[in-house]
Amino acid sequence: MSPDTLTLVTGAGGFIGGWVAETLYLRGEPVRAGVHSWSGAARPARFCMDIVPCNIMNPAELDEAMQGVSQVIHCAKGSDESIAQGTQNVLEAAYRHGVQRFLHVSTTEVFGQQSGRIDETFPCQSMQDPYADNKIQAENVCWEYHSKGLPMVILRPPIVYGPFSKTFTVNLAYKLLAGNWGIFKGAADGLCNLIYISDLVDGILLAAKSDLAPGQVFILNGPEQPTWNEYFERFNDALDLPPLKVYESQGIGFKTRLMEPLRDSIKFARNRFERFIKLVAARQRQARRIMKFVETRMKTTPRVHDLKLYGRRATYLSGKARHMLGYQPVVDLEEGLQMSVQWLDQIGMRNFRYTKGAR
């Protein structure tokens, strides 16, 4: 791609998309940051980049955002239900506007529960998970447009962590700080395929430049694959917290199964009686305390699908990306956690355990 190629980044108000847009801008490359709504523009607005509304379920916004664009890096996720349809909407707009390259950020979750050393030759496999299954469907739509003449690159990262990561940095820090997380003996001994966000962005942008990339799928993994229990322990140590409790697999499995119907019941109650619940919480201190206790327990108890992930013995191989793109991850877990914790300090996350009395 030429140096003056204008790149549209969808999902630029989110974790991965925000990092991609910022990195392109800081490298002096033309970039347009597509955000779901203006409320998501705060992060890219720190820089003097072009920001446009880009709801992937709104074809009119996509059509406007695609004006003059040569390349799309599709990072927008949306809800599980909108992943496939939203991707198709972006693809259709890109195809109609003659975009020269489309990079779709997918996930290694499309491999399902397959174990062992997995590379790009392994098939996608459904595991009855809405997120993963919709990602598979989105990839299938990508290849349909590739066959129509839209040059396609699919990127499959595993567990992405670092500043602005909600799931594997902020939420996990919350669980550790709350004091209810632990070492799940026999239940979290699977491999945690981690990639620090800046390594992922480097891999994405290498694929954006390489003449060999179109028509290819690339796994982008980090340099280390600890077990999930090791990740929990090392993150906990990086936060300078007391040692984690050790839970036996039977105990944590029972706790997880017990919590699942409670989650469903609370979700139903919130949807049906939200105003009444807020009114009770506003007037009754004891009710607020009970609600807060239940909420914390829910957020800090693994879900059934979490335990499936934590137990998976799979290593996702990046050899193809190393060979074809020159991809080389450089951030090891110690450095990645150090930078993550520094960012958590900047946003005041570690104050949680003091203000909430969690420990």
N, C-alpha and C positions, 0 to 999 in steps of 0.2 A: 504494500500500500504506500502511496506517496505521502510525504511529510505534511501536506495540507489536507489530508483526508479528514472529513468531519465525522466524528463518531458519536452516535446516540447511545447513551447508556440508560437502559430502562431500570427502574428500581433504584435510582440514584439517591433517594432519601433513606434507603435501607443500609444494611450492614455491608454486604459485598459490593453492591452497586455504588454506594457512597465512596468506598475505598478506590474502586476502579476510576470513577469520575475525577476524584481528587488527584490521583496519581497521574492521569493523563494531563490534567490542567497543570500540575507542578512540573511536568516534563515539557511543557510548552506546546502541547499538541491540541488541535482544535477538538473541543468536546462539547456536547449538549447533554445536560443532565435532565433526564425525564423523571418526574416525580408523580406519585399517585395523586397527591393533592398538595395544595400550597402549605398545609400544615407540616408536610414532610420536607419542605424546602430549607428548613433552618440550617441543616448541616452543610449542604453544598453552597448555601448563600454566604458562608464565611469566605468564599472565594469569588472573584469577579468572572464567573463562568455563566454561560447561557443556560438558564433554567426554564423548562417548559412543563406544563401539565401533561401527564402521559399515563392516564389510567388505562391499563391494558384491556379493560372491558369496554372502553369507549372508542370506537373506530374513528370518530371525528377528531378526537384529541390525537390519536396515533397518526392520522393523516397529516395533521398540522405539524406534529413533532418530527415527521420523517422528511420534511422539505429540505432538500439540499444535502441529505445524509448519504455518505458513501459506505458506512459500516455501522452495524448494530451489535452491541454487546448486551445481550438480554439477561438481566439479573433479577428482574421483577418476579416476585413469587406469587403474591396474592393468596387467596384462600385455597384450600385443597380443591374445591370445586372449580375455581377459575384458572388453575395452572394450565391445563390443556387448552381450554378455549381462549384464554388470554394469550398464550403463546401463538395459537393460530391467528389471532387478530393481529399480533405484531408481525408475524411472518407475511400475512396478506398485504399489510401496508408496506413492508419492506420490498416485497416482490413487485408491487405496483409502481413503486418509486425507483426501481432499478438499482437497489442497494447491491454493492459489489461483494460484500462479505457479511455473513450473519454468524455470530458466536453465541451459542446457547449454553448457559451455565446450568448444568443438570446436577446429578448427585450419584455417588456410588451406591446409594440405597436402591437404585434400579436393579442391582445384582441380587436383591432379596437376601435370603438366609444362606446363600452359598458360602462354603468355608474353604480354607486353603489359600494358596497364592493365586490371586485373581488378576488377570489382565484384560485388555479390551476384547480379546477373542471370546470371553465368556458371555453367554446370552443373558439378556435381561430376564428377571424372574419375579413374578408377582408373589407378594406375601400377604395379600389382603389388607394392605395398609393404604389408606386413601392418598396420602402424600406421595409415596413411592409409586403407586400404580398410575397416578396422574402424571408423574414425571416420565414414566415409560411411554404413556400416551403422547405426551408433549414431544418426546424424542421421535416417535413415529411420524408425527405431523411434520417435524423438521425435515426428515428424509423425503417426505412427499414434495416439499418445496425445493429441496435440493435437486430432485429429479426434474423439476420444472425449470431449473436454471439458476436458482438462488444458491450461490456457494456457501456451504454449511460447515461449521466446526462445532463439535459437541465436546464440552469439558465436564469431567466428572470428579469433583472434589469429594473427600470424605467429611470428617469432622473439622469444621473451620472454627478457629478460636482467635481471640485477640480483642483489642478495643472496639467497642460497639457491637460485639457479638452478644445477642440476648440469650440464646439457648445454652451455649457451652462456656460462656464466661460470666455474664451478669447473673443469670438464673442459678448457675452452679455455685457461684460465690454466695448468693442468698441462702442456698441450702446449707452450705458449709458454715456460714456465719450464724444461721439459726440454731445450730447445734443438734439438728435431728438427722444429719446425713452420716455416712459411715463407710466402713469397709464391708462389702457384701460378700462374705466368704462363700465361694462356690457359685455365686450368682453374677459376679462382675469380673470374672477372670478372662473374659474375651479380650480381643485386641482393640485398642482405641487408636484408630488411624487418624492422627492429628496433623493438621496443616495450619501454620500461622498465616494470618490474613495477607501479609505483605508477600509471602512466598506464592500464595494463590494468585494474587494480582500480577506478579511477575510472569507466572505461567500463562495467564489469560492474555497478557499483552504480547508475549512471545508468539502465541498462536495467532494473534491479530496481525502480526508482521510477516510470518513465515509463508513462503510460497508453497510449502509442502503441506500446510495445514488443511486447506479446503477438502471436504469429503472424508475427514478423519474424526475419530473419537480419541480423546486423551484423558487418562486418569492423571490427576495432579495430587500427589500425596506429599507429606512432610518427611523429614529425615528419621523420625522415631515413631515406633508403634508400641507404647507401653500397654499394660493391661488397663482396663478401666479403673480397677482398684488402685493401681499405681498412680493414675492421673488424679484421682480424688485425693490421694495422700499427698502427692507433690503440690497440688494446688492449695491444699489445706496448710502445708508447711510454708508455702510462699506467702500466704495470708497471716502467717505467724500465729496460728490458732492451736489450741490444745490437741493432743492426739485424737484421731477419730475412733469412735466406738466400733467394735467388730460385731457384725450381725451374721448369724448362721443363715444359710440359704433357705431353710425351711421357715424360719421366723420371718424373714423379709418377704418371702413369697406369700405367706399367709396375710401379712400386713397389707401387701399390695392388692391381693384379691379382695380383702375386706374393704379397702378404700374405693375400689372401682364403682360399686353401686352407689356409694355415698356421693361420689363426684357427680354421677348422673342425676341423683336426686336433687342435689344442690343446684346444679345447672338448670334443671326443670323449674325449681322454686324461684330462682332468680329471673328466669324468663317470664314466669307467670305472675309473680308477686314482688317485683323489684321495688316498686314505690312503697309498699307496706313494709318490706324488710328495711329499707332505708329509714323509714319513719320510726320503726322500733329501735334501730341502732342509734338514731339521733337522740332518743328520749331515755334509753335505758343503758346505763354504763355497764351493767353486768352482761347485757345482751351483746354489747359491743365487744367485750372481752371474750365471750364465748365464740362469737363470729370470727374474731381475729385468731383465736386459738385453732379453730377448725380450718380456717384458711391457710394458716402456716403449716399445719399438719398435712393438708392436701398438697401444698406446693413442695413439701420436702419429703414426700413418700414416692418412691419410684412407681411409674405406671407399668402395666403389663408389657406394652411395647418397648418401654425403656429396658426392662430386664432381657428382652429378646436381643436388643442391641448390645447390652453389656456382656452377654454371654457368647456373642458371635466370634468364632475363631477364624477370622479372615484377614489377610494382608493384601491391600490394593497396590499393585505395582505400577510405578511411573517410568519404567524403562523406555517405553515408546516415546514419551514426551522428552526424556533426557536425550535420546538418540536423534529424534527428528527436529526438536525445537531448541535443543541446548538448555533445557530446563534443569535447574539445580537449586533445590531448596536449601536455604542457609540458616534458618532460625531453628535452633534446637529447643527442646521443651523447657529447659532451664531459663534460657533467654526469653522465650515467648511468654512464659508465666511471669517473669520479672516485669516485662513491659505491660502485660495485662494488669498486674496488680498496681503498677504505677498509675495507670489510667483509672482503675477503680478508686484509688486514693483521690485522684483529681476530681472525680464526680461525687466524692463523699460516701462511697459505698461501704467502706469499712466502719463508718460510724454507726452502721445498723446495729451491731451487737451491743453497743452502749446505749443507744436511744431506745432500742426495743427490749433490752434486758434479756437477750437470747442466751447469754452464757453467764 
